[in-house]
Amino acid sequence: MKFFLPVQETKIAEESYQAIKKFIEKQTGWPISDRRYYEIYYRQNDRDLSARVGGLDPLNGEKVFAIFKPKNPISPFLVCTYCRGVVQGQPILASHDAQAVEFEPENRLH
């Protein structure tokens, strides 16, 4: 799956992604990995859950905008929805050992 962000204007996807990442780093105090995640599968309170960018989060029912992983391997995955990590509040925490699916790598020319 190629990288995307579920926003109206696809041309602002990268700018929006970086803004969310910066907000999350400020909120949590954790440096965030550069890897980009499309979907994760994890277990919480004896329930098997999954979160996918563009889909609805199983815990709060909001659209998932981004999934991040801090650089520290024992830190949890961070699921960002509108009210949990995008414009306010802390992201939803998913177990650090979640099964993760990354977006396809992009060939970036700088």
N, C-alpha and C positions, 0 to 999 in steps of 0.2 A: 504494500500500500504506500503510495506517495504521500508525503507530508501535506497535511491541510489543517486548518483551524476552522471550526464551524462559525464563521463570521460572514456577514453579508457581502463585504468587499474582499475578494480573494487577494487583491494586491496589498491589503494591509495585514495579511495573515502573519508574516514574519515580524513586523513591527509589534503587533498585538502579542504574539508569542513571547517576544523578548520582554515586553512590559509585564506580562504575567509572571515570567520567570524572575524578574527583578523584584516584583512585589512579594513573591513567595520567599525569596532569599531574605528579604527584609523582615517578613512576618515570622519566619522560622529561625533565622540566624544560621541556616545551613547552606553551604555552597552547593549549587545544583549541577549535576552532570550535564554534559552537552548531548547525551543520547536523547533521542526523541521516541517516545513510546506511543503506540497506537492503541494498545489494549493490554489489560492485565487480568489475570485470574488469581483469586486469593480466597482465603478462608477467614471468616470472622464470626465469632459467637456460634460455632458449629454450623455455619452456613457457607456453602460454596457460592462465591460472588464473582462477577466480572464487571469491569468498567471499560468502555470503548469511547474514544474521541468521537463526538457527534451523536453518541447514544445517550440514553438516560441512565443516570447513576442509580444503582439498586437501593441505596440507603436514603437519599433525599429526593429522588425523582427528577432532579434537574439535569439539563444537558451537560455532558462532560466536554469541557473546552480543551483541557490539556492534562497530561499525566507526566509527572516529573519524578526523578529519583535523585536524592542527594548523593554527593560524591562518597560519603561514608557508607560502606556496604551494609552496615547493620541498621541504617536509618530506614524508615518506612517509605514506600512509594507514596506520592502525594497526588491525589485526584482533585482536580480543580473544576468546580462548577461556578455558576454566576455568583451565588451567595457564599460559596466556600472556596475562597482563594482567588477569584478573578477580580471582583470589585470590593470585596470585604471579607472579613473572617479568615479563619485558618482553613487550609485544605483538608479534605477527608484523608485520613491516614489508612493505608493498606499495608499489610505485612511486608517486611523487607524481603521475604523469600517468595514473593508472588511470582507466578509464571508471567513473563512479560514478552510482548510482541512489539518489536521496534518498527518504526517507519522505515521504508527503503532509504539507504544512504543517498544523499544528493551530491551531484558533481557540481561543486561551487567554484566559480572562478572569481578570484578577488584581484 
